[in-house]
Amino acid sequence: MAGLFANDTEQIDRRTSRSICDAVGELLQQSLRPEPRLPTHLEQLMDELRKRERESH
């Protein structure tokens, strides 16, 4: 791990740092988005299917 910080005299400016943070934030938001909900009609059909499966057991 020390090798990663061997040359700590180089620094990035605030603008570059902000750009990196923004890009990482955008990627996290995209990858952590909740699954989209099904349309209401399909959700109702799925509920009906679950109900019938419970009744058959």
Backbone as CSV, one residue per row, in Angstrom:
resi,resn,N_x,N_y,N_z,CA_x,CA_y,CA_z,C_x,C_y,C_z
1,MET,0.822,-1.186,0.000,0.000,0.000,0.000,0.864,1.246,0.000
2,ALA,2.037,1.175,0.622,2.919,2.335,0.675,3.353,2.752,-0.728
3,GLY,3.440,1.797,-1.649,3.849,2.112,-3.011,2.897,3.057,-3.715
4,LEU,1.634,3.009,-3.356,0.656,3.890,-3.984,0.895,5.348,-3.630
5,PHE,1.476,5.605,-2.478,1.662,6.968,-2.010,3.136,7.351,-1.918
6,ALA,3.986,6.685,-2.681,5.420,6.933,-2.605,5.759,8.367,-2.988
7,ASN,5.059,8.926,-3.963,5.342,10.291,-4.405,4.166,11.178,-4.027
8,ASP,4.116,11.585,-2.766,2.971,12.360,-2.308,3.139,13.856,-2.521
9,THR,4.161,14.264,-3.302,4.346,15.688,-3.574,3.421,16.175,-4.678
10,GLU,2.905,15.262,-5.480,1.975,15.647,-6.543,0.571,15.745,-5.972
11,GLN,-0.076,16.848,-6.250,-1.437,17.040,-5.774,-2.307,17.465,-6.950
12,ILE,-3.596,17.202,-6.842,-4.518,17.657,-7.873,-5.244,18.896,-7.365
13,ASP,-5.642,19.736,-8.291,-6.317,20.971,-7.892,-7.763,20.696,-7.515
14,ARG,-8.402,21.675,-6.909,-9.790,21.511,-6.439,-10.745,21.183,-7.582
15,ARG,-10.536,21.804,-8.716,-11.434,21.575,-9.857,-11.368,20.120,-10.316
16,THR,-10.165,19.596,-10.430,-9.986,18.204,-10.842,-10.560,17.258,-9.789
17,SER,-10.299,17.561,-8.521,-10.832,16.749,-7.442,-12.357,16.732,-7.471
18,ARG,-12.970,17.897,-7.684,-14.432,17.997,-7.747,-14.976,17.197,-8.921
19,SER,-14.297,17.259,-10.065,-14.721,16.509,-11.254,-14.678,15.006,-11.001
20,ILE,-13.625,14.560,-10.333,-13.501,13.135,-10.022,-14.621,12.714,-9.076
21,CYS,-14.861,13.502,-8.030,-15.924,13.190,-7.067,-17.290,13.143,-7.755
22,ASP,-17.546,14.107,-8.635,-18.826,14.139,-9.348,-18.992,12.902,-10.228
23,ALA,-17.929,12.525,-10.929,-18.004,11.356,-11.812,-18.246,10.083,-11.013
24,VAL,-17.550,9.929,-9.905,-17.750,8.747,-9.055,-19.174,8.736,-8.513
25,GLY,-19.667,9.899,-8.081,-21.033,9.992,-7.576,-22.067,9.596,-8.615
26,GLU,-21.884,10.057,-9.849,-22.817,9.702,-10.923,-22.820,8.209,-11.184
27,LEU,-21.627,7.607,-11.215,-21.538,6.162,-11.449,-22.199,5.376,-10.317
28,LEU,-22.007,5.829,-9.078,-22.658,5.155,-7.953,-24.170,5.269,-8.032
29,GLN,-24.663,6.445,-8.396,-26.113,6.619,-8.515,-26.681,5.699,-9.585
30,GLN,-25.980,5.570,-10.695,-26.458,4.696,-11.772,-26.451,3.234,-11.347
31,SER,-25.406,2.816,-10.658,-25.309,1.399,-10.299,-26.183,1.040,-9.101
32,LEU,-26.573,2.009,-8.292,-27.373,1.739,-7.106,-28.837,2.113,-7.274
33,ARG,-29.244,2.422,-8.489,-30.645,2.771,-8.733,-31.545,1.601,-8.395
34,PRO,-32.683,1.885,-7.770,-33.614,0.783,-7.494,-34.192,0.230,-8.795
35,GLU,-34.586,-1.007,-8.730,-35.212,-1.629,-9.895,-36.488,-0.877,-10.249
36,PRO,-36.729,-0.662,-11.526,-37.967,0.028,-11.905,-39.184,-0.831,-11.566
37,ARG,-40.249,-0.179,-11.181,-41.480,-0.905,-10.854,-42.156,-1.375,-12.133
38,LEU,-42.873,-2.487,-11.993,-43.663,-2.990,-13.112,-44.862,-2.072,-13.319
39,PRO,-45.373,-2.007,-14.538,-46.626,-1.279,-14.756,-47.721,-1.878,-13.864
40,THR,-48.675,-1.070,-13.474,-49.721,-1.465,-12.541,-50.416,-2.753,-12.965
41,HIS,-50.758,-2.866,-14.240,-51.464,-4.055,-14.726,-50.623,-5.323,-14.523
42,LEU,-49.328,-5.240,-14.836,-48.467,-6.409,-14.650,-48.293,-6.729,-13.167
43,GLU,-48.208,-5.702,-12.331,-48.110,-5.918,-10.889,-49.348,-6.653,-10.369
44,GLN,-50.514,-6.275,-10.872,-51.754,-6.943,-10.469,-51.763,-8.400,-10.917
45,LEU,-51.280,-8.651,-12.124,-51.205,-10.020,-12.609,-50.235,-10.856,-11.779
46,MET,-49.127,-10.278,-11.403,-48.166,-10.989,-10.554,-48.776,-11.300,-9.188
47,ASP,-49.500,-10.346,-8.631,-50.184,-10.572,-7.354,-51.185,-11.716,-7.465
48,GLU,-51.922,-11.731,-8.556,-52.904,-12.795,-8.784,-52.202,-14.147,-8.915
49,LEU,-51.092,-14.181,-9.627,-50.326,-15.420,-9.777,-49.831,-15.917,-8.418
50,ARG,-49.301,-15.022,-7.589,-48.845,-15.412,-6.251,-50.003,-15.960,-5.414
51,LYS,-51.139,-15.302,-5.510,-52.325,-15.732,-4.762,-52.728,-17.150,-5.177
52,ARG,-52.761,-17.409,-6.477,-53.147,-18.730,-6.970,-52.141,-19.808,-6.571
53,GLU,-50.842,-19.435,-6.572,-49.831,-20.392,-6.158,-50.006,-20.766,-4.690
54,ARG,-50.293,-19.782,-3.838,-50.520,-20.065,-2.412,-51.734,-20.956,-2.214
55,GLU,-52.778,-20.705,-2.979,-54.013,-21.483,-2.851,-53.832,-22.919,-3.329
56,SER,-52.958,-23.134,-4.280,-52.759,-24.481,-4.808,-51.904,-25.354,-3.877
57,HIS,-51.210,-24.748,-2.946,-50.373,-25.517,-2.018,-51.112,-25.744,-0.792
